[in-house]
Amino acid sequence: MTGGAKGIGRSVTDRIARLGAHVIINYCHAEEAAKETEEELLGRGASVELIRSSVAREKSVRHLFEQVANRWPALDILVNNAASGAFGSIRTLTEKDWTRAVDTNLYGTLRCSRSAAAMMHRGGVICNLSSTGAHNTVPGYAAVGTTKAAVEALTRYLADEFAPLGIRVNCASAGPLDTPALSALAAGDSVHDSLVARTPAARLGKGEDLARLVGFLVSPESDWIRGQTVVADGGLTLSSWPARDSR
């Protein structure tokens, strides 16, 4: 589980642990959060360990999977959650901002997927994470949204190429989630309230909502789903649905 120490990643880590899997939490900067997550899961009786590395660097990814291979004979599930990207308009984002987003979100997913596939037996599963900002324009989200769109395209190619190896690949996508990242992107309560009003489910999503989708996509129940991006957004992207307060 890359980027599994905090926020959405922590929710997904928790979900996979509840399914009975031994979870390897990869983190880069969030050391304190990683230790807190590990302690919480161990206290609940889950099986978990931490490995620090940056998916944005090829050498670091090699080190990550070398450690996994030294500890375990095979890998069953990979969830590519680690993400990065500055918020800002295309006019103000720097080339460094774009490079960081591409290196982490796209190349990180590619590097980890290739390394994981080499460790997987038939029946392995890869789940990439995306967001509806990959297809709908969101102010300030250009760098992340563009790279997430690339991740969704990569998911299809990985699913096709890895299928003969018995490896399934899908992508879980979420609408706006009630997280600190949304607070940084959205200016003020009016944006939050507007999103809620436009969502048929009448609330913003939570990390647990996306985590349940990931749990399904890595389970045997989703065996017939291949190369798809499955969206969990409470109906927000149903363009024909009016705002709740206008009905």
Wavefront OBJ file of the C-alpha trace (Angstrom):
o trace
v 0.000 0.000 0.000
v 1.848 3.092 -1.193
v 1.101 6.303 0.668
v -0.813 4.288 3.232
v -0.009 6.204 6.411
v -2.529 9.026 6.507
v -5.679 10.455 5.007
v -7.276 8.388 2.274
v -4.347 5.975 2.343
v -4.931 5.257 6.007
v -8.591 4.502 5.346
v -7.661 2.071 2.572
v -4.969 0.472 4.718
v -7.524 -0.049 7.472
v -9.997 -1.617 5.044
v -7.497 -4.065 3.581
v -6.314 -5.030 7.062
v -9.938 -5.751 8.004
v -10.119 -8.138 5.042
v -7.420 -10.180 6.772
v -4.414 -9.245 4.662
v -0.947 -8.587 6.008
v -0.430 -4.937 5.068
v 2.885 -3.345 4.157
v 2.503 0.408 4.571
v 4.817 2.403 2.350
v 5.364 6.026 3.323
v 7.864 8.749 2.516
v 7.481 11.885 4.631
v 4.679 10.973 7.051
v 6.788 9.004 9.516
v 4.828 9.987 12.622
v 1.507 9.217 10.956
v 2.876 5.887 9.713
v 3.901 4.853 13.219
v 0.526 5.910 14.613
v -1.288 3.891 11.945
v 0.920 0.872 12.588
v 0.351 1.091 16.334
v -3.401 1.411 15.918
v -3.668 -1.562 13.570
v -1.381 -3.761 15.664
v -3.424 -2.875 18.732
v -6.491 -4.149 16.927
v -4.796 -7.420 16.101
v -4.004 -6.663 12.469
v -0.802 -7.766 10.755
v 1.163 -4.778 9.476
v 4.665 -3.416 8.869
v 6.235 -0.203 7.606
v 8.698 0.452 4.790
v 9.889 3.945 3.961
v 10.593 4.891 0.355
v 9.682 7.432 -2.311
v 7.775 6.157 -5.329
v 8.953 9.264 -7.189
v 12.481 7.842 -7.448
v 13.275 4.661 -9.357
v 16.134 3.687 -7.049
v 13.899 4.069 -4.014
v 11.193 1.895 -5.580
v 13.757 -0.819 -6.301
v 14.832 -0.663 -2.661
v 11.206 -0.900 -1.519
v 10.478 -4.059 -3.457
v 13.821 -5.612 -2.600
v 12.847 -5.281 1.055
v 9.441 -6.808 0.366
v 11.029 -9.693 -1.556
v 13.507 -10.328 1.266
v 10.663 -10.646 3.777
v 7.938 -12.355 1.763
v 7.910 -15.021 -0.977
v 5.171 -13.324 -3.017
v 2.921 -10.296 -3.218
v -0.841 -10.615 -3.665
v -2.125 -7.030 -3.748
v -0.698 -3.641 -4.662
v -2.631 -0.426 -4.044
v -1.036 2.605 -5.703
v -2.197 5.511 -3.583
v 0.909 7.702 -3.133
v 0.275 11.035 -4.846
v 1.721 14.498 -5.043
v 1.103 17.742 -6.859
v 0.948 21.444 -6.245
v -2.374 23.251 -6.453
v -2.517 26.272 -8.708
v -3.507 27.539 -12.125
v -1.715 26.440 -15.282
v -0.376 29.994 -15.550
v 1.380 29.759 -12.186
v 2.379 26.084 -11.896
v 6.089 25.663 -12.526
v 7.810 22.936 -14.493
v 9.059 21.605 -11.160
v 5.438 21.313 -9.969
v 4.494 19.326 -13.060
v 7.574 17.115 -12.826
v 6.827 16.250 -9.212
v 3.243 15.309 -10.087
v 4.319 13.172 -13.050
v 7.147 11.452 -11.163
v 4.933 10.529 -8.221
v 1.488 9.962 -9.683
v 2.266 8.458 -13.088
v 5.810 7.108 -12.948
v 5.347 6.016 -9.335
v 2.317 3.950 -10.322
v 4.170 2.486 -13.289
v 7.323 1.646 -11.317
v 5.457 0.019 -8.452
v 3.137 -1.911 -10.763
v 6.002 -3.412 -12.756
v 7.917 -4.319 -9.606
v 4.853 -5.804 -7.942
v 3.925 -7.860 -11.006
v 7.349 -9.516 -10.893
v 6.499 -10.741 -7.367
v 2.918 -11.794 -7.981
v 1.668 -15.284 -8.599
v -1.432 -15.846 -10.717
v -4.339 -14.134 -9.033
v -2.454 -10.986 -8.067
v -4.332 -7.693 -8.023
v -3.303 -4.090 -8.612
v -5.607 -1.197 -7.765
v -4.662 2.344 -8.750
v -6.322 5.401 -7.244
v -7.663 8.343 -9.189
v -10.223 11.114 -8.821
v -13.019 12.631 -10.854
v -10.713 15.616 -11.409
v -9.092 13.461 -14.082
v -12.082 14.152 -16.353
v -13.808 17.192 -14.865
v -11.935 20.454 -14.552
v -11.396 21.583 -10.974
v -9.849 24.987 -10.228
v -6.228 24.594 -9.179
v -6.157 20.857 -9.891
v -4.550 20.824 -13.338
v -1.287 19.057 -12.438
v -2.908 16.353 -10.334
v -5.939 15.915 -12.598
v -3.818 15.560 -15.724
v -1.558 12.937 -14.167
v -4.534 11.051 -12.728
v -6.048 10.897 -16.217
v -2.765 9.355 -17.334
v -2.988 6.834 -14.470
v -6.422 5.767 -15.686
v -5.045 5.233 -19.197
v -2.094 3.341 -17.744
v -4.525 1.129 -15.827
v -6.054 -0.076 -19.081
v -2.674 -0.892 -20.618
v -1.467 -2.643 -17.460
v -4.667 -4.698 -17.321
v -4.208 -5.822 -20.908
v -0.507 -6.610 -20.642
v -0.639 -8.275 -17.217
v -3.732 -10.382 -17.971
v -1.701 -13.350 -19.336
v 0.181 -13.332 -16.007
v -3.098 -13.779 -14.141
v -2.903 -10.261 -12.675
v -5.979 -8.047 -12.543
v -5.627 -4.262 -12.701
v -8.353 -1.684 -12.028
v -8.647 1.872 -10.831
v -10.782 3.313 -8.021
v -11.822 6.918 -8.499
v -13.496 9.237 -6.013
v -15.241 12.560 -6.144
v -14.318 15.316 -3.686
v -13.612 13.823 -0.276
v -13.904 15.710 2.996
v -10.150 15.872 3.652
v -7.530 18.542 4.403
v -6.544 18.414 0.725
v -10.011 19.603 -0.264
v -9.776 22.420 2.271
v -6.493 23.508 0.690
v -8.006 23.412 -2.782
v -11.433 24.880 -2.044
v -11.685 28.427 -0.766
v -14.207 28.693 2.041
v -17.344 26.946 3.198
v -19.281 28.061 0.114
v -17.426 25.550 -2.076
v -18.051 22.781 0.433
v -21.742 23.659 0.649
v -22.053 23.888 -3.121
v -20.563 20.423 -3.589
v -22.925 18.957 -1.008
v -25.896 20.626 -2.679
v -24.938 19.149 -6.060
v -24.384 15.634 -4.728
v -27.383 13.274 -4.804
v -26.043 11.497 -1.713
v -26.335 14.875 0.076
v -22.854 14.809 1.584
v -19.203 14.800 0.642
v -17.406 11.500 0.480
v -15.156 10.174 3.199
v -11.994 8.110 2.993
v -14.029 5.088 4.087
v -16.253 5.402 1.010
v -13.299 5.069 -1.336
v -11.737 2.390 0.880
v -14.812 0.165 0.508
v -14.526 0.434 -3.270
v -10.837 -0.489 -3.161
v -11.659 -3.410 -0.880
v -14.117 -4.676 -3.486
v -11.722 -4.240 -6.403
v -8.940 -6.217 -4.708
v -11.311 -9.007 -3.652
v -12.244 -12.121 -5.670
v -15.774 -10.700 -6.094
v -14.459 -8.275 -8.735
v -12.706 -10.955 -10.799
v -14.705 -10.139 -13.933
v -13.757 -6.446 -13.828
v -10.559 -5.667 -15.733
v -8.923 -2.398 -16.729
v -11.806 -0.268 -15.501
v -11.986 2.977 -13.580
v -14.837 2.628 -11.096
v -16.179 5.895 -9.686
v -17.532 6.437 -6.174
v -18.720 10.036 -5.909
v -22.194 9.950 -4.395
v -23.582 10.817 -7.823
v -21.850 14.194 -8.097
v -20.844 13.655 -11.727
v -24.419 12.907 -12.796
v -24.720 16.141 -14.761
v -28.510 15.895 -15.076
v -29.020 15.835 -11.309
v -30.092 19.212 -9.936
v -28.795 20.669 -6.708
v -30.777 19.451 -3.739
v -31.749 22.978 -2.696
v -33.295 23.661 -6.107
v -35.780 20.797 -6.006
l 1 2 3 4 5 6 7 8 9 10 11 12 13 14 15 16 17 18 19 20 21 22 23 24 25 26 27 28 29 30 31 32 33 34 35 36 37 38 39 40 41 42 43 44 45 46 47 48 49 50 51 52 53 54 55 56 57 58 59 60 61 62 63 64 65 66 67 68 69 70 71 72 73 74 75 76 77 78 79 80 81 82 83 84 85 86 87 88 89 90 91 92 93 94 95 96 97 98 99 100 101 102 103 104 105 106 107 108 109 110 111 112 113 114 115 116 117 118 119 120 121 122 123 124 125 126 127 128 129 130 131 132 133 134 135 136 137 138 139 140 141 142 143 144 145 146 147 148 149 150 151 152 153 154 155 156 157 158 159 160 161 162 163 164 165 166 167 168 169 170 171 172 173 174 175 176 177 178 179 180 181 182 183 184 185 186 187 188 189 190 191 192 193 194 195 196 197 198 199 200 201 202 203 204 205 206 207 208 209 210 211 212 213 214 215 216 217 218 219 220 221 222 223 224 225 226 227 228 229 230 231 232 233 234 235 236 237 238 239 240 241 242 243 244 245 246 247
